[in-house]
Amino acid sequence: MALSETELRQEDLGQLRRLVQSPGWELLTSRLLRLVQRSESEKARLLRDGKPESLQQASRYQGEVDGIQRALTEVERYMKELAAEPTEPPTF
């Protein structure tokens, strides 16, 4: 028997809650935050340099930082979305 949409949402939410409470998630999060710190430091160094090629590299570091931060917040955002009751069924 197939699960209803609500049951699937609850299952997904439960899986994500277990994930973020696991030691592995904490390990991954701390590793990614260290990477963000290093990238931010390197970006700052390149910006102080002021050369056009350094500014391009700094821009790439900023994109990397933005992507990592987005990935880290996406899990929490998705959990909030799943926890919210659907207001109306999706239309196709």
N, C-alpha and C positions, 0 to 999 in steps of 0.2 A: 504494500500500500504506500503510495506516495505521500510525502509530508506536505502539509499546507504551507502557504507562504509565511504565515506567522510562526509555524513550527520551525521552518528553515531559518528565519531571522533569529529566533531564540537559540537555535543550535549554533549558528555562526557567532552570535554574541557570546555564548558560553565558551566556544573555542578561543575567541580573541581574549576573553578575560583570563582564561588559563594561560594563554601565551604571555600576556604582559605581566603575569605574576610569577613566571618561571625564571629560574636563575639564568637561563640562556638568553632571555630577552634583556635582562639587566646587563649581561656581559656584552651583547651586541650594542645596546644603547650607549654604554660607556665607551666602547671602542669608536663608535661613530662620533660621539661628542669630542673625543680626543682628536679625531680627524678634522672636525670642524675647527677646533682651536688651532691646529697646525696650519690649516688652509687660511684662516683669518690672519694669522701671524705672517705667513708668506705674502698674502695679498697686501697687508700693510707695508711690508718691506718694499714690494714692487711699486706701490703708489708713492712712497717716499722717493724712490728712484726717479720717477717722473718721465722716463723715456717712453716714446710711443709704443715700442714693443713690450715694455714692462706693463704699460696700461692695458694692453690686450691680454697679457697673461693674468693680470689682476682681475680682469673681467671674467676670465675662465674660472679662476678660483672662486669668485663670487657666485657663479652659476653652480659650481660644485657644492658650495655651502648651502645655497638655497635649496638644491635638490635633496640633500641629506636632511635638512631641517623639515622639509615638506614630508619626506618619507616618515620621519619620526612622529610628526603630528597627525599623519593620515590615519594611523591605527586608532588613535583616540577619537578622531572625528568620525570615523566609520562606526565605532562602537556607539557613539551618541546617536548616530543616524539609525542604527539597528534597534537601539533601546526605545526610540520614539515610535509611538504607534502609527502605523500608516493611516493617513487621513482619508485616502480614497484609493481604490484599486487602480493599478496602472492601466493606461489606455494604450492600445497598439494601433 
